[in-house]
Amino acid sequence: MSAVEPATPSFRRKLAVVSAGLSQPSSTRLLADRLAEATKAWLGNLDVELDVIELRDLAQDVTNNLLTGYPSPRLEAAIEKVTNADGLIAVTPIFTTSYSGLFKSFIDVLDPQSLTGMPVLLGATGGTERHSLAIDYGMRPLFSYLHAVAVPTGVYAASSDWGSDAGLSERIDRAASELAALVAVSERSAQTRDPFALPEGFSPVGSFGAQ
C-alpha cells in the first residue's frame, strides 16, 4: 500500500462515518471501523479528522425530526458532520433485501442538495451472501439520486466473511484506496458555507411583480 498524494494545499480533511447497526456491538460498526482505518491508512500523513455517527443513538431524534421537521441539537450536529465532510463512509445492515429503515430515515432528514459531489464509500452487512447485491441495486441508486460520488467498490460483509477474512480485507483495502484518492483532493471542508445564502440561480431582481 502507498498513500495517495494530495493535489491541493494541505489542510485537515474531514471523514464522516455513518453506522446504522442496531445491536451493540454490531458487525455493521465493525465494518465501518475497518473501512475508516483503511481509508486513513491510504491517506498517509494527511491530517484527518474522523467523526463516527452511530444512528442507533439518534433513532428517536431522527423520528422526531421526521414528525416535526426540526432536528434536535445532537442530530443537527451529526448532520453537520456528515454534510461538511470531505468524504463519507456509509454502512447499513441489510434487512429484507435492502438498507435499514433507520439508515433511510437519516438520509431523508438531510437536505437533498447537501451531499452533491460528496465522495462516498458504501458498505453493508448481512447474514447471507445472497444480499450482497443490495449495495448496487439499493444503496448506489439512492446516493446517485443525491448526486454523491459513490466509489466503484462497495463492501458487503456476510456472517461467513468474518471467519475467512482474506476476501473481505482485499475488498476493504480496494474500496478505501478509491475513497482516499477522492478525499485527498477534496476541498469541501475548507469551503466556507453561508447558511443564509440564496439558492444557486435565484435572482431577487425583478422577482416581485415581474411579468
Order of alpha helices (4+ residues) and beta strands (2+ residues): beta-alpha-beta-alpha-alpha-beta-beta-alpha-beta-alpha-beta-beta-alpha
